[in-house]
Amino acid sequence: MKDEDAKLSRRDLLKAATIAGLDLAAFGLGSTHAAEPDSTSSEPRTRERTMIGVKFEPRDIVRVGIVGVGLRGTDVLGEFLAIDKVVVNAVCDVVKEKCLRAAQMIEKAGQKTPAIYSNGERDFEQLSHRDDLDFVYIATPWEWHVPQILAGLRAGKHVGSEVPAAYTLEDCWNIVDTSEKTRRHCLIMENCCYDYSETMVLNMVRAGLFGELVHGECAYNHDLREILFENANEGLWRRRHHTLRDSNLYPTHGLGPMARYMNINRGDAFSQIISMSSSHLGLEEYRKEHVPAGDPKWKEVYKCGDYNTSLIKTARSRTILLQHNVSTPRPYDRINLIQGTKGIFRDYPPRIFIDGQEGGHNWTTLERYKEQYESPLWKKQGETARKLGGHGGMDYLMCYRLVQCMREGLEPDIDVYDAAAWSVPGPLSQSSVANGSMPVKVPDFTRGLWQKQR
Ligand SMILES: NC(=O)c1ccc[n+]([C@@H]2O[C@H](COP(=O)([O-])OP(=O)(O)OC[C@H]3O[C@@H](n4cnc5c(N)ncnc54)[C@H](O)[C@@H]3O)[C@@H](O)[C@H]2O)c1
């Protein structure tokens, strides 16, 4: 896609929404309420200042600041502290006790007491301006990701956001524009890209084992009902999003690894999406069974379908099924299926079939291919990763690899174009669902550079 197409797709969307008399903000096409006013996407978008291929400046020590030390931020802090040559100099959370708990962990790891920022919702701005940070990691509720990303980039820091990086189309452009303008990287901390099967299958894809890729299926299917209704942690903010939007609220855990298999932004691109949502009975039934009468939660009206199912077409005519479901009882599953002209892999449990293999059309185990295709990251760091245990080890490997890229002055594995492309199915699925599953063009955040094979 060219620049014009990207603009056109956004114009088309806005036009379609206007024709249908829709409130743009309600459909995720405007900025989040907390986005800053001068971070609009109106300036000309050129490809000269791309962040594609931009390497980190090499450094011996990686100095980290963390915004949000709730459940996730604390886990990832533990991973960073286990990596050599990382120092955590500052932490920020609106809840001071959480900062103090993080500070204790940092001291226990033998590092000096970090600076603490817990003076209100915008104290992250003070953290961003410190001159002893190279990287700011963000693990806050979704509505804060973009303001915190922009603050970090503008203060000259590389940033990494938890998932999704943004949930409006405008904010996807905001992070791309600001990363390009400030020449700082904005990564999406998509840990699932570093999971065991995903890294091994990526090696197999690159070795051509599956032939030419034609189709993929991926998802975030995770029963979060108990967590969503807790009076703590994610229960305090995540359920609210189910009252605001009917869409894929959390697309990146499945789509990130899929995008890597398909070389999205590196030879292929998401071109269009259509989406459909089921009814939203899951949260309602759970509330009926678990929430006492009179609880304020009874005032909530849930909008988000239990199952959101989208189909994405790529510029190279591949198809991707993308699903989201966090509100019905079921075992965890990201599907993680990749089909090529010579074979197929499907996860949960991992199994593989390669054309012509012995035993007819039957699955075989991934184990059989371990010797040849296991990722070097898992081969060398797998033991430490498994010991630390964050999501089976993938959290450690994500952090380890980031630190390696920053110390050695490499390109990041995942850049701002990935952050935008993997997050944008959120607002685009919302727009499609709202308009009778209308196909919606996916903007080209790389401004045409996706065509260059990397
Ligand atoms: N990659 C993964 O596997 C994974 C797993 C869980 C959560 N997440 C993501 O991590 C993020 C955080 O989720 P969580 O489970 O830790 O939620 P949480 O509610 O436990 O933690 C969020 C923290 O942010 C703090 N906070 C809120 N507003 C803030 C502000 N303006 N400034 C500073 N701190 C603020 C809260 O006090 C809280 O401590 C979300 O984006 C979520 O989607 C990712």
The ligand as a Tripos MOL2 file, in Angstrom:
@<TRIPOS>MOLECULE
LIG
   44    48     1     0     0
SMALL
NO_CHARGES

@<TRIPOS>ATOM
      1 N1          1.8280   -9.4780   28.3320 N.am      1 LIG1
      2 C1          1.1450  -10.1470   29.2340 C.2       1 LIG1
      3 O1          1.2100  -11.3670   29.3310 O.2       1 LIG1
      4 C2          0.2650   -9.3910   30.1640 C.ar      1 LIG1
      5 C3         -0.2920  -10.0140   31.2910 C.ar      1 LIG1
      6 C4         -1.0770   -9.2590   32.1500 C.ar      1 LIG1
      7 C5         -1.3060   -7.9300   31.8810 C.ar      1 LIG1
      8 N2         -0.7650   -7.3570   30.7630 N.ar      1 LIG1
      9 C6         -0.9530   -5.9270   30.4810 C.3       1 LIG1
     10 O2         -0.2340   -5.1810   31.4740 O.3       1 LIG1
     11 C7         -0.9250   -3.9790   31.7610 C.3       1 LIG1
     12 C8         -1.1770   -3.8960   33.2610 C.3       1 LIG1
     13 O3         -1.9630   -4.9990   33.6640 O.3       1 LIG1
     14 P1         -1.9060   -5.5490   35.1620 P.3       1 LIG1
     15 O4         -2.4400   -6.9340   35.1090 O.co2     1 LIG1
     16 O5         -0.5750   -5.3330   35.7550 O.co2     1 LIG1
     17 O6         -2.9590   -4.5970   35.8650 O.3       1 LIG1
     18 P2         -2.9030   -4.0420   37.3490 P.3       1 LIG1
     19 O7         -4.1820   -3.3500   37.5810 O.co2     1 LIG1
     20 O8         -2.4770   -5.1350   38.2810 O.co2     1 LIG1
     21 O9         -1.7190   -2.9830   37.3160 O.3       1 LIG1
     22 C9         -1.8470   -1.7130   36.7190 C.3       1 LIG1
     23 C10        -1.0650   -0.7420   37.6110 C.3       1 LIG1
     24 O10        -1.0580    0.5590   37.0160 O.3       1 LIG1
     25 C11        -1.2150    1.5110   38.0340 C.3       1 LIG1
     26 N3         -1.6700    2.7710   37.4360 N.ar      1 LIG1
     27 C12        -2.9020    3.1080   37.0080 C.ar      1 LIG1
     28 N4         -2.8960    4.3440   36.4580 N.ar      1 LIG1
     29 C13        -1.6120    4.7830   36.5280 C.ar      1 LIG1
     30 C14        -0.9760    5.9950   36.1440 C.ar      1 LIG1
     31 N5         -1.6170    6.9780   35.5430 N.pl3     1 LIG1
     32 N6          0.3490    6.1170   36.4190 N.ar      1 LIG1
     33 C15         1.0430    5.1280   37.0330 C.ar      1 LIG1
     34 N7          0.4620    3.9700   37.4310 N.ar      1 LIG1
     35 C16        -0.8400    3.8040   37.1680 C.ar      1 LIG1
     36 C17        -2.1940    0.8700   39.0060 C.3       1 LIG1
     37 O11        -2.1340    1.4460   40.2780 O.3       1 LIG1
     38 C18        -1.7220   -0.5820   38.9960 C.3       1 LIG1
     39 O12        -0.7620   -0.8310   39.9870 O.3       1 LIG1
     40 C19        -2.1690   -4.0000   30.8890 C.3       1 LIG1
     41 O13        -1.8910   -3.3180   29.7220 O.3       1 LIG1
     42 C20        -2.3850   -5.4600   30.5800 C.3       1 LIG1
     43 O14        -3.0800   -5.6660   29.3770 O.3       1 LIG1
     44 C21         0.0020   -8.0730   29.9290 C.ar      1 LIG1
@<TRIPOS>BOND
     1     1     2 1
     2     2     3 2
     3     2     4 1
     4     4     5 ar
     5     4    44 ar
     6     5     6 ar
     7     6     7 ar
     8     7     8 ar
     9     8     9 1
    10     8    44 ar
    11     9    10 1
    12     9    42 1
    13    10    11 1
    14    11    12 1
    15    11    40 1
    16    12    13 1
    17    13    14 1
    18    14    15 2
    19    14    16 1
    20    14    17 1
    21    17    18 1
    22    18    19 2
    23    18    20 1
    24    18    21 1
    25    21    22 1
    26    22    23 1
    27    23    24 1
    28    23    38 1
    29    24    25 1
    30    25    26 1
    31    25    36 1
    32    26    27 ar
    33    26    35 ar
    34    27    28 ar
    35    28    29 ar
    36    29    30 ar
    37    29    35 ar
    38    30    31 1
    39    30    32 ar
    40    32    33 ar
    41    33    34 ar
    42    34    35 ar
    43    36    37 1
    44    36    38 1
    45    38    39 1
    46    40    41 1
    47    40    42 1
    48    42    43 1
@<TRIPOS>SUBSTRUCTURE
     1 LIG1         1 GROUP 0 **** ****
